Amino acid sequence: MDKFELGGLLAGIISIFFGIVVIVWPRVLAYAIGIYLILFGIIAVVAALR
């Protein structure tokens, strides 16, 4: 396996895990998306200010 295949496998496993989490605890999805957006926004602002 090269680096790209491993990344795809990892992304697939993470997607399956979060899919199960959303089915079991739907409210977790809102928190996960909120945290993702906040972190992505912070990274984007820091990158733009450099």
N, C-alpha and C positions, 0 to 999 in steps of 0.2 A: 504494500500500500504506500502510495506517495502522500505528500502533505495534503493535496486537494481531496483525495478520496477519504482520508481520515477526517477532514473538516466537514465533508458532506455527511459522513456517518455520524459524527458528533451532533451536527445540526438536526439530523433525522431523529436521533435518540432524544434530544432536548425537546423537539417538537412533539413527539409522542408523549413524553412525560408531562409537558404543560397541557397537552390536549386532555389527558386523564385528569389532571388537577382542575381544569376548567369545568369538566363534566361533574366532578365530585364537589368542588367548591366554586360555584360561578362567580362569587363576589371577589375571589382572588384575582380574576382576570382584570378587573378595574384597577386594583392596586398594582398589578404587574405592569399594565400599560402606563399608568401614572408614573411609576418609578422609572420605567424605560424612557419616557418622554422627558422627565426631569434630568436624568443622567445624560441623555443625548443632547439636550439643550445646553447643559453646563459644558459639555465637551465642545460643542459648536462655538459657544461664546468664547471659551478659553482659546480655541484654535484661531478664531477671528481676531482676537486681541494680540496674538503673538506677532 
